[in-house]
Amino acid sequence: MLVVLGAIDEAGEASLVQIAVRTGLDKKTVSELITKAQLQAGVEISKAGAKYAIIDFGPVLKKKGAHLSLQGALNAL
C-alpha cells in the first residue's frame, strides 16, 4: 500500500497505468490498494478523470514512510 501512495504523491497526480509502471504492480492490485488505503487507513484520495491525487495521508500513515517504501528503503530494515 505504501509504495502505491508514494508513487501517487511523488507524481502529484497519476493514472493507474503510471502508478503500475512506477511500482511494478498490476493495475488491479494498484486499484485494490488505493481502496484499502482509503478504507483502512483513512487516506483521502481524489480522482479527477483517470488521475489520482492524495489530499491527506490521514491519521495512520506518514508521507515520509510512503516515499521510503517507494525507494525501497524500508526493505533494508
Backbone hydrogen bonds in HBPLUS format (Angstrom, degrees):
<---DONOR---> <-ACCEPTOR-->    atom                        ^
c    i                          cat <-CA-CA->   ^        H-A-AA   ^      H-
h    n   atom  resd res      DA  || num        DHA   H-A  angle D-A-AA Bond
n    s   type  num  typ     dist DA aas  dist angle  dist       angle   num
A0005-LEU N   A0001-MET O   3.10 MM   4  6.43 164.0  2.12 155.6 159.9     1
A0006-GLY N   A0002-LEU O   2.81 MM   4  6.01 155.6  1.87 150.9 158.3     2
A0007-ALA N   A0003-VAL O   3.00 MM   4  6.19 150.4  2.09 140.1 147.4     3
A0008-ILE N   A0004-VAL O   3.03 MM   4  6.33 159.0  2.07 152.2 157.3     4
A0009-ASP N   A0005-LEU O   2.92 MM   4  6.07 171.6  1.93 153.0 155.7     5
A0010-GLU N   A0006-GLY O   2.85 MM   4  5.86 158.3  1.90 145.8 152.4     6
A0011-ALA N   A0007-ALA O   3.26 MM   4  6.31 153.8  2.33 138.9 144.5     7
A0012-GLY N   A0008-ILE O   3.02 MM   4  6.11 129.7  2.29 141.9 156.2     8
A0012-GLY N   A0009-ASP O   3.18 MM   3  4.99 133.3  2.41  92.4 105.4     9
A0014-ALA N   A0052-TYR O   2.89 MM  38  5.27 147.9  2.00 140.0 149.8    10
A0052-TYR N   A0014-ALA O   2.75 MM  38  5.27 169.4  1.76 138.0 139.9    11
A0019-ILE N   A0015-SER O   2.91 MM   4  6.19 161.7  1.95 156.1 161.2    12
A0020-ALA N   A0016-LEU O   2.81 MM   4  5.97 161.3  1.85 152.0 157.6    13
A0021-VAL N   A0017-VAL O   2.93 MM   4  6.13 161.5  1.97 152.6 157.0    14
A0022-ARG N   A0018-GLN O   3.02 MM   4  6.17 163.6  2.05 146.6 151.2    15
A0023-THR N   A0019-ILE O   2.91 MM   4  6.02 151.8  1.99 150.8 158.1    16
A0024-GLY N   A0020-ALA O   2.77 MM   4  5.47 143.2  1.90 144.7 153.2    17
A0030-VAL N   A0026-ASP O   3.02 MM   4  6.32 161.3  2.05 154.5 160.4    18
A0031-SER N   A0027-LYS O   2.93 MM   4  6.12 164.7  1.95 150.5 154.0    19
A0032-GLU N   A0028-LYS O   2.95 MM   4  6.21 159.7  1.99 150.3 155.8    20
A0033-LEU N   A0029-THR O   2.88 MM   4  6.09 158.5  1.93 153.1 158.8    21
A0034-ILE N   A0030-VAL O   2.95 MM   4  6.20 149.5  2.04 150.9 159.2    22
A0035-THR N   A0031-SER O   3.13 MM   4  6.40 161.6  2.17 147.6 152.0    23
A0036-LYS N   A0032-GLU O   2.92 MM   4  6.20 157.9  1.97 148.2 154.7    24
A0037-ALA N   A0033-LEU O   2.91 MM   4  6.04 156.3  1.97 143.3 149.5    25
A0038-GLN N   A0034-ILE O   3.12 MM   4  6.40 153.4  2.19 146.0 152.7    26
A0039-LEU N   A0035-THR O   2.93 MM   4  6.18 168.7  1.94 156.5 159.2    27
A0040-GLN N   A0036-LYS O   2.71 MM   4  5.46 163.6  1.74 149.9 155.9    28
A0041-ALA N   A0037-ALA O   3.16 MM   4  5.10 141.8  2.32 115.2 126.0    29
A0043-VAL N   A0037-ALA O   3.12 MM   6  5.58 168.9  2.13 136.5 133.0    30
A0044-GLU N   A0056-ASP O   2.79 MM  12  5.01 158.7  1.84 152.4 158.4    31
A0055-ILE N   A0044-GLU O   2.73 MM  11  5.32 161.5  1.77 154.6 159.7    32
A0056-ASP N   A0044-GLU O   3.26 MM  12  5.01 158.2  2.31 131.4 134.7    33
A0046-SER N   A0053-ALA O   2.77 MM   7  5.27 155.4  1.83 161.4 164.5    34
A0053-ALA N   A0046-SER O   2.96 MM   7  5.27 148.1  2.07 144.9 148.3    35
A0048-ALA N   A0051-LYS O   2.90 MM   3  5.37 152.1  1.98 156.8 161.2    36
A0051-LYS N   A0048-ALA O   3.14 MM   3  5.37 161.9  2.17 127.6 126.2    37
A0065-GLY N   A0062-LYS O   3.12 MM   3  5.35 120.8  2.48 101.6 115.5    38
A0066-ALA N   A0062-LYS O   3.26 MM   4  6.67 150.9  2.35 149.7 157.5    39
A0067-HIS N   A0063-LYS O   3.12 MM   4  6.48 156.6  2.18 152.6 158.7    40
A0068-LEU N   A0064-LYS O   2.90 MM   4  6.14 156.5  1.95 150.8 157.7    41
A0069-SER N   A0065-GLY O   2.95 MM   4  6.08 154.5  2.02 143.8 150.6    42
A0070-LEU N   A0066-ALA O   3.06 MM   4  6.29 156.0  2.12 144.3 150.3    43
A0071-GLN N   A0067-HIS O   3.11 MM   4  6.34 145.9  2.23 142.2 150.8    44
A0073-ALA N   A0068-LEU O   2.91 MM   5  5.12 134.6  2.12 161.7 155.6    45
A0072-GLY N   A0069-SER O   3.02 MM   3  5.02 152.1  2.10 101.2 110.1    46
A0075-ASN N   A0072-GLY O   3.22 MM   3  5.54 146.5  2.33 105.8 114.9    47
A0076-ALA N   A0073-ALA O   3.41 MM   3  5.75 151.4  2.50 104.3 111.1    48
A0077-LEU N   A0074-LEU O   3.28 MM   3  5.46 156.2  2.34 102.8 109.7    49
